[in-house]
Amino acid sequence: MRGGVVNAFGFLKSDKRLLRAEPDFRPMARLLQVNWLYVLLVCLLAGVGYIALYSAGGGSAKPFAGPQMVRFGFGLVMMIAVALVSPRILRMLSVPIYLLSIALLVLVLRMGHVGKGAERWINLAGMQFQPSEFAKIGLVLMLATWFHRIGNERMGNPLRLVIPAILTLLPVVLVLKEPNLGTATIIGVIGATLFFAAGMRLWQIVLLIAPIPFLGKVIYGHLHDYQKARIDTFLHPEHDPLGAGYNIIQSKIALGSGGMWGEGYLHGSQGQLNFLPEKQTDFIFTMIGEEWGFAGGIAVIGLLTVLTLGATLIAMRSRNQFGRLLGLGIAMDFFLYCAVNLSMVMGAIPVGGVPLPLISYGGSAMLTMMFGFGLLMSAWVHRNERDPGFEDEDD
């Protein structure tokens, strides 16, 4: 399309915008353009994680807080390094990264380690790695590249949606086979978000979601026994208070005992006396609520909200389709992490084993999220790049 650039929402950019000087892309200039305020907020969130994990370790940096900070330090360096990478290079790497993520998902099904009834981990260089976390980043990169290539105006052709639909369904199916329903759902929602943000037509969306209400019974019938038990426990946790309902009951007790201001740091009864299970991973927010109370919990939720909104604003500031979709994909990934974990520990949804990003203990979620933040920073650093995919392609 000559004489302008069409962005993700169909608005025509003027030729004057295209004639503006592009930013200096030398390494030092790129480094100065990193959104350091956002990086500071990420470090603040990791600091909250350190404080919570120090408490989960009984007032010691071992075995949780210390290793987590080492991972975060490595992740922070990786985040800044990825932020300096040009979107053109990221688009070139999107296919290899996506294929690698699919290969790892296949590998975990063949030789993965079993934990809590599912095969989700493989050993890489002596460290347990969860490929499903990496698959989310691979999908975001792949879909952002695909929709960048076809352009907004071509989204009206249903045939253009077949390949990205397959690209989305492939990791969803592989993760379901582990089985990991929670992460598979998150991957599917991230994919649907990018479809919508790329300009999917309203009638296409209606056709896509129309069958979902009718599939509920079919999906439930194919769930594993432990997944059905989670749903039953969610509905009636009091039926098995010492078994399947134990986790969520203890979580609610801990949150309630925190009151407005909490029981005090390192003085939470449920957490310190080990009544609270998985306190360093899935239920880390429960420890925060017990020790710091409603006020501390709201402060953490506020920080998570600011990071989510900040990621969304960074995505919207990008003047090219790839940067917008990349940023929105990472923002949605982070939001779903937070929403699912917080809802889970409060008893609003069934327990699904989704960590709270940068706070829960774990290497896979930490490093993949930091890699995602690096992609977000790359979208910000290169936000003023024009989008040749739209002006050079013929309709």
Helices and strands as residue ranges (DSSP letters): H 15-19, H 27-33, H 36-56, H 65-83, H 87-111, E 113-115, E 118-124, E 127-129, H 131-150, G 152-156, G 158-161, H 162-176, H 181-197, H 202-209, H 212-221, H 225-235, G 237-239, H 246-257, H 269-272, H 284-317, H 321-345, H 363-381, H 388-391
